[in-house]
Amino acid sequence: MSTNKFPEELKSIFEEYAAKEGDPNQLSKEELKLLIETEFPSLLKGPSTLDDLFQELDRNGDGEVSFEEFQVLVKKISQ
C-alpha cells in the first residue's frame, strides 16, 4: 500500500478496522495491529514493536488510538 493515500481513503481504512470491536471511532491495540500487519507490513520490520508504536500513538493515554492519533503515524511513515 502506498503511503500517498488521500485523507478520505485513510479515514475509510481507519474506520474499517476501528469498527471491528468496541468504539468504532477508536482503534484498540488489536485493531491497530491488524491494520498495520495488513496495510503497512513493513512498519513492524524495524526495531520498534507494536507496543512501542501503540504507546507513541496513544497520546492521551486512553488505551485506544483515535483517527487524529493515527494520522501521526501516517505522517511519520510518509516522510
Secondary structure, 3 states (H helix, E strand, C coil): CCCCCCHHHHHHHHHHHHCCCCCCCEECHHHHHHHHHHHCHHHHHCCCCHHHHHHHHCCCCCCCEEHHHHHHHHHHHCC
